Amino acid sequence: MTSAPGCLVMTAATDYSPQTADVEQDLRARRVADIRSFEERLKSAEARGSLPAGTDARAPAVYFAVVVQGMSQQARDGATTAELRRAAEYAMAAWPEPAPEP
């Protein structure tokens, strides 16, 4: 196994042999579940009025999964905490705007 930092769910499958397809499938299912979780949170925020009606929850959910996965790989490749925090700040700038106050 590797000792490099980074998210286990994103990188673990690369440390196994091709005979362990079940591990790869399990990790893929976890990544898909993460996207679903982001999407559900966004839909919940829309239902509470925190986001405008009609917000496309799927697109930002996928985007943030990509950001998390990319940050995980960057951590594995040696990115500093400051670099990762800055990347998170840029990602949060893409967060959907709150609904206007009534």
C-alpha positions in Angstrom: 0.0 0.0 0.0 1.1 3.6 -0.5 1.9 5.9 2.3 1.1 9.1 0.2 -1.5 11.4 1.6 -4.9 11.8 -0.1 -8.4 10.4 0.1 -8.6 6.6 0.5 -11.8 6.4 -1.6 -10.2 8.2 -4.5 -6.8 6.5 -4.5 -7.1 3.0 -2.9 -8.0 1.1 -6.1 -4.7 2.1 -7.7 -2.9 0.1 -5.0 -4.6 -3.2 -5.8 -4.1 -5.8 -8.5 -6.5 -6.1 -11.4 -8.0 -9.2 -9.8 -9.7 -7.1 -7.2 -12.4 -5.5 -9.4 -14.8 -5.7 -6.5 -12.7 -3.2 -4.6 -12.7 -0.8 -7.6 -16.5 -1.2 -8.0 -17.0 -0.5 -4.3 -14.9 2.6 -4.4 -16.8 3.8 -7.6 -20.1 3.3 -5.7 -18.8 5.4 -2.9 -17.8 8.2 -5.2 -21.2 8.1 -6.9 -22.8 8.2 -3.4 -20.8 11.3 -2.7 -22.2 13.0 -5.7 -25.7 12.0 -4.7 -25.2 13.3 -1.2 -24.0 16.7 -2.6 -27.0 16.8 -4.9 -29.4 16.0 -2.1 -28.0 18.8 0.1 -28.4 21.3 -2.8 -32.0 20.2 -3.4 -32.7 20.5 0.3 -31.2 24.0 0.3 -33.5 24.9 -2.7 -36.5 23.5 -0.9 -35.7 25.6 2.2 -35.4 28.7 0.0 -31.6 29.0 0.5 -31.1 28.6 -3.2 -33.3 30.0 -6.0 -36.1 27.8 -7.3 -35.0 25.8 -10.3 -31.4 25.5 -9.3 -29.7 22.7 -11.2 -28.4 20.6 -8.3 -26.7 18.0 -10.4 -24.1 20.3 -12.1 -22.7 21.8 -8.9 -22.8 18.4 -7.2 -20.6 16.8 -9.9 -18.4 19.9 -10.0 -17.7 19.7 -6.2 -17.0 15.9 -6.5 -14.5 16.8 -9.2 -12.9 19.4 -6.9 -12.7 17.0 -3.9 -11.2 14.3 -6.1 -8.7 16.7 -7.6 -7.7 18.1 -4.2 -7.2 14.6 -3.0 -4.8 13.9 -5.8 -3.0 17.2 -5.3 -2.6 16.3 -1.6 -1.2 13.0 -2.7 1.3 14.8 -5.0 2.5 17.1 -2.2 0.3 20.2 -2.4 0.6 22.3 0.7 -2.3 23.1 3.1 -2.2 26.7 1.9 -2.5 25.6 -1.7 -5.4 23.4 -1.0 -7.2 26.0 1.1 -6.8 28.5 -1.8 -8.3 25.9 -4.2 -11.2 25.5 -1.8 -11.8 29.2 -1.7 -12.0 29.3 -5.5 -14.3 26.3 -5.5 -16.6 28.0 -3.0 -16.8 31.0 -5.2 -18.7 28.8 -7.7 -21.3 27.8 -5.1 -24.8 28.8 -6.2 -25.9 32.2 -4.9 -28.5 32.2 -2.2 -32.1 33.0 -3.0 -32.9 36.8 -2.7 -34.6 37.8 0.6 -38.4 38.1 0.2 
